[in-house]
Amino acid sequence: MQLFLQSTFKKWSGVPNSSKIAGPQTAQQLFAKTSLNAIPVERIKGNLTDHFDPGSNVVRLSDPVSTQASVASMAVTAHELGHVQQYQSGSGLIKMRGALLPALQFSPTLS
């Protein structure tokens, strides 16, 4: 799955989006045009390290998503804002994800 994600991201990173905006600007537009309450959007080092941190109530976007005006950048940003929407609406899915995430992060060290 990780290989598929990486190759898909690489493919669409080379395709400019028609709005010519990167992730942070995409987030600003989505916050402005939806019922989401705006939260901070920060840049984080690495590739595909993007995530929503409900504990800090912040979206962190990786270097390429923060700087490239690509289709991939918009898609990743919209995906992370989907988690924000789940959290802000009190969705059980985000609560379940929050409960499972520590176990999933720990599990690779068990082998």
Backbone as a ProteinNet text record, in pm:
[ID]
protein_1_A
[PRIMARY]
MQLFLQSTFKKWSGVPNSSKIAGPQTAQQLFAKTSLNAIPVERIKGNLTDHFDPGSNVVRLSDPVSTQASVASMAVTAHELGHVQQYQSGSGLIKMRGALLPALQFSPTLS
[TERTIARY]
82.6	0	87.3	194.8	283.9	347.6	386.4	447	346.5	222	116.7	96.6	91.7	72.9	188.4	310.4	427.3	428.5	398.6	401.4	287.9	171.4	59.2	90.3	146	182.9	286.4	386.2	490.6	430.6	341.4	277.8	203.7	118.8	33.5	105.9	223.4	304.5	356.9	365.8	413.1	303.9	181.1	68.4	23.7	41.9	1.1	-151	-195.8	-340.3	-376.7	-499.8	-541.2	-546.4	-555.2	-558.9	-420	-317.5	-177.8	-150.3	-205.3	-184.9	-133.8	-55.1	-1.4	-94.5	-53.7	-136.4	-190.1	-105.5	-157.3	-266.1	-249.3	-349.8	-477.4	-460	-575.7	-654.8	-584.4	-651.2	-726.9	-663.9	-731.1	-860.6	-854.9	-975.2	-1083	-1043.5	-1142.2	-1203.4	-1123.1	-1178.1	-1277.5	-1245.3	-1331	-1462.3	-1459.3	-1576.1	-1658.2	-1620	-1693.1	-1731.2	-1797.2	-1837.1	-1728	-1611.1	-1501.4	-1452.7	-1422.3	-1356	-1208.1	-1153.7	-1012.9	-922.8	-819.9	-719	-581.9	-476.7	-343.4	-300.9	-228.6	-167.4	-18.1	58.6	203.5	276	399.2	485	566.5	581.6	660.2	758.6	875.5	977.5	935	991.5	971.6	872.2	854.7	758.7	650.5	527.7	412	408.9	449	442.4	322.5	235.3	119	24.8	-32.2	-127.6	-204.6	-319.6	-396.2	-368.6	-329.4	-302.9	-417.5	-512.5	-626.9	-587.6	-478.7	-433.6	-390.1	-321.3	-276.5	-372.5	-468.5	-565.8	-494.7	-405.1	-326.8	-312.2	-309.6	-279.3	-133.6	-59	81.6	98	153.6	172.2	320.7	357.1	496.8	551.9	683	749.9	689	675.9	622.4	477.2	397	257	248.7	341.2	342.7	393.7	470.7	537.2	494.2	441.9	408.3	261.8	239.4	102.4	57.7	45.5	14.4	-121	-167.4	-289.8	-269	-151.4	-122	-128.6	-75.9	-77.6	-220.4	-305.6	-446.5	-515.1	-489	-554.8	-514.5	-386.5	-339.3	-397.1	-398.8	-454.5	-602.3	-677.3	-820.4	-841.2	-755.4	-764.2	-745.6	-644.1	-618.9	-732.7	-788.6	-902.3	-1026.9	-1031.5	-1138.4	-1131.6	-1009.9	-993.9	-1038.1	-1007.1	-1050.7	-1203	-1267.5	-1414.2	-1470	-1410.9	-1455.9	-1442.2	-1330.9	-1305	-1402.1	-1419.2	-1506.2	-1652.9	-1692.2	-1831.8	-1854.7	-1748.3	-1760.7	-1778.9	-1729.9	-1743.5	-1677.2	-1745.4	-1689.2	-1568.3	-1560.3	-1447.8	-1315.4	-1316	-1191.1	-1153.2	-1252.3	-1222.8	-1161.5	-1216.3	-1162.8	-1020.4	-997.9	-864.5	-767.3	-810.7	-725.4	-689.8	-784	-758.2	-665.8	-677.9	-598	-458.6	-443.1	-317.1	-196	-201.3	-83.1	-46	-143.9	-115.5	-54.9	-105.6	-53	88.9	119	253.8	351.8	304.9	390	410.8	312.4	313.9	434.9	489.6	607.2	727.3	732.7	846.5	831	715.2	692.6	764.4	791.1	852.3	1002
-118.9	0	125.7	123.5	239.4	268.4	163.8	181.7	243.6	197	253.3	401.1	433.7	572.5	660	611.3	688.5	709.9	604.7	619.1	708.6	699.5	785.7	930.9	954.5	1090.5	1146.9	1066.4	1111.6	1147.9	1063.4	1087.4	1221.1	1243.4	1361.9	1485.3	1467.9	1583.3	1658.3	1588.1	1650	1716.3	1710.6	1769.5	1896.2	2013	2137.1	2144.3	2201.4	2222.9	2355	2365.9	2483.1	2611	2598.1	2716.7	2771.8	2692.1	2732.3	2765	2682.1	2702.6	2574.1	2590.7	2477.7	2444.1	2350.3	2300.8	2405.2	2492.6	2591.1	2681.2	2720.1	2804	2724.2	2596.3	2508.8	2499.8	2482.5	2475.2	2604.3	2718.4	2847.1	2856.5	2815.1	2821.9	2726.4	2607.4	2511.6	2559	2615.9	2671.3	2783.3	2867.1	2981.3	2938.3	2826.2	2786.3	2674	2630.1	2521.9	2565.5	2476.1	2505.7	2471	2431.1	2397.8	2522	2505	2611.4	2607.1	2719.2	2724.6	2691.5	2612.3	2577.5	2603.4	2606.3	2630.3	2520	2561.3	2469.6	2497.5	2394.6	2409.4	2323.5	2359.5	2281.4	2184.2	2062.5	1960.4	1900.2	1864.3	1807.3	1669.5	1631	1497.8	1491.6	1369.8	1340.6	1249.9	1280.9	1202.3	1189.3	1294.9	1300.7	1383.9	1415.1	1499.8	1432.2	1512.7	1457	1567.2	1528.2	1613.9	1564.9	1655.9	1623.2	1678	1591.9	1640.9	1689.3	1638.1	1682.7	1828.9	1867.6	2006.3	2088	2019.9	2083	2161.2	2090.7	2151.3	2050.9	2102.2	2020.9	2046.6	1939.8	1953	1897.1	1979.6	1942	1930.2	1823.7	1796.9	1902.2	1900.4	1998.1	2005.5	1892.3	1904.5	1953.5	1912.5	1955.3	2104	2151.1	2292.3	2384.9	2331.3	2419	2398.9	2281.6	2253.2	2284.2	2349	2377.2	2263.4	2144.3	2024.9	1966.6	1876.4	1802.8	1721.4	1661.7	1582.3	1667.9	1787.5	1878	1908.8	1938.4	1966.6	1843.9	1727.4	1604.8	1569.6	1578.4	1546.7	1645.9	1772.9	1874.9	1849.2	1820.5	1791.6	1668	1568.1	1446.9	1480.6	1559.1	1595.5	1680.3	1768.6	1847.9	1761.4	1648.1	1551.2	1499.5	1477.5	1437	1549.1	1673	1788	1790.4	1769.2	1768.9	1659.4	1541.4	1431.8	1470.2	1528.7	1568.2	1676.7	1778.7	1889.9	1849.5	1747.3	1702.5	1595.1	1553.8	1453	1312.2	1286.3	1155.5	1045.4	934.7	819.5	763	783.9	731.3	794	923.5	989.1	949.8	925.4	880.1	740.6	653.6	518.7	524.6	611.2	628.3	674.3	769.7	820.3	713.4	622.6	515	408.9	383.2	279.5	326.5	453.4	504	471.7	491	455.4	307.4	220.3	77.4	47.4	112.6	89.9	143	252.8	307.5	220.6	153.9	70.6	-67.6	-119.6	-258.4	-297	-211.7	-255.2	-289.3	-235.6	-264	-397	-460.8	-588.1	-703.9	-694.1	-806.9	-810.4
0	0	0	78.2	86.4	-49.5	-121.5	-253.6	-350.7	-345.1	-429.9	-398.6	-271.3	-229.3	-278.4	-262.4	-305.6	-456.5	-533.2	-679.3	-728.8	-666.7	-705.1	-671.9	-554.6	-515.6	-612.8	-646.9	-739.5	-875.3	-925.2	-1055.6	-1055.7	-956.5	-954.4	-901.5	-842.9	-802.4	-924.2	-1034.9	-1158.4	-1240.1	-1191.5	-1264.6	-1191.7	-1253.8	-1187.2	-1170.6	-1059.9	-1045.3	-1112.7	-1155.8	-1233.7	-1150.6	-1018.8	-932.3	-902.1	-934	-910.4	-763.3	-673.1	-529.8	-465	-360.4	-284.5	-168.4	-87.2	22.3	118.4	172.4	267.9	209.1	83.7	19.4	-10.1	-42.7	-61.6	68.2	179.2	309.8	339	312.3	336	256.2	130.3	46.7	97.1	137.8	188.1	319.3	406.4	530.8	499.5	401.9	367.8	301.7	228.7	149.8	211.9	331.1	397.6	538.4	607.5	745.4	846.8	799.4	890.7	963.8	1091.6	1167	1130.9	1090.4	1050.7	1169.2	1141.4	1241.4	1179.7	1260.4	1204.5	1107.7	1006.1	909.9	914.6	947.7	962.8	860.5	833.8	744.9	829	777.2	845.8	745.5	792.4	704.2	654.7	541.8	488.9	375.2	325.2	219.2	274.9	244.3	289.9	442.3	510	656.2	700.5	606.2	631.1	730.3	820.4	915.9	987.7	1041.3	1130.9	1271.6	1359.3	1499	1583.2	1622.7	1700	1839.3	1894.2	2025.5	2024.6	1917.9	1901.9	1816.6	1755.2	1665.5	1554.6	1485.3	1378	1263.4	1141.3	1023.9	989.3	966.8	928.4	787.5	700.7	560.9	530	460.3	426.6	330.5	315.4	229.1	88.7	16.4	-119.5	-123.3	-28.1	-25.1	7.8	89.8	129.2	20	-73.9	-171.1	-316	-350.9	-490.5	-520.3	-632.5	-677.6	-769.2	-710.7	-789.1	-750.2	-835.3	-804.2	-676.8	-661.3	-541.6	-415.8	-422.6	-308	-264.6	-361.6	-329.5	-269.9	-328.3	-282.4	-139.6	-109.8	25.4	126.2	90.3	180	205.7	100.4	116.7	203.4	187.1	269.3	417.3	447.8	587.9	644.2	563.4	610.1	627.7	560.5	586.4	729	779	919.3	1013.4	976.5	1057	1063.8	950.3	945.8	1035.6	1030.9	1117.2	1264.3	1299.1	1437.7	1482.4	1399.4	1436.9	1444.7	1369.8	1374	1479.9	1549.3	1654.1	1601.1	1481.5	1418.1	1501	1512.5	1581.5	1509.8	1376.9	1299.7	1343.2	1366.5	1406.1	1548.6	1632.5	1769	1765.9	1679.7	1666.3	1609.8	1510.2	1452.9	1560.9	1642.9	1750.1	1851.6	1876.9	1972.3	1913	1782.5	1718.1	1678.1	1651	1598.1	1685.3	1816.8	1897.2	1883.8	1878.8	1864.7	1728.2	1624.5	1490.3	1476	1542.9	1536.9	1614.6	1717.9	1801.5	1740.5	1669.6	1623.4	1539.1	1451.4	1375.3	1462.7	1583.2	1670.8	1743.6	1730.1	1798.3	1731.6	1602.7	1531.9	1546
[MASK]
+++++++++++++++++++++++++++++++++++++++++++++++++++++++++++++++++++++++++++++++++++++++++++++++++++++++++++++++

